[in-house]
Amino acid sequence: MKEEAFIYRIDNSDTIVSVSDNWDSFAYGNAWDSGCRPEDVVGHKLWDFIEDIETQHLYAEMFQRVRSGMRCGPIPFRCDSPQERRFLELVLVLMTDKQIEVTSRILRTESREPVGLLDRETARTSRLIRLCSMCKKMETPNKEWAEIEAGLAELRLFEATEMPQITHGLCPHCYNATMAELDD
């Protein structure tokens, strides 16, 4: 995949006011449901689309620092699709009226066999699997963080006909690395 940037802008109350023209293609490539079309996100608070409190806290901290004049980014993160690992960087830029432009730039991708856990069409159990919002590693039962494929193998989920539901959080490495970037 060629290098692409996906951009959205939030106002001073963290409401999404615009998204880049290529937003739809990125959402579709990530198997996001129809609730992420431009008309479904513009005019809504960003917080409506970030599920876990740890990631909300991290983004709130980044936004507060950017609005106070500090630089933010590039911060590495991943946004995987079922059949690709996507390595991106996040850059936040202060605009007029305390708006923030959020740019996610794809640095590289790696193809892989499709991972049912990341496919929204896969049947789900009531069990929860926690993924890091930044690196997409999975928390294993012994509280280690592993690549999704390794975690699924450890839990013997490759043989399963239904997948657990996904919840998000931040692994200690990503939280500490992002906070260190903000403190620089």
Summary of the structure (lengths in Angstrom):
residues: 184
radius of gyration: 16.6
end to end distance: 31.5
largest distance: 52.2
contacts: 509
relative contact order: 0.17
helix: 32%
strand: 34%
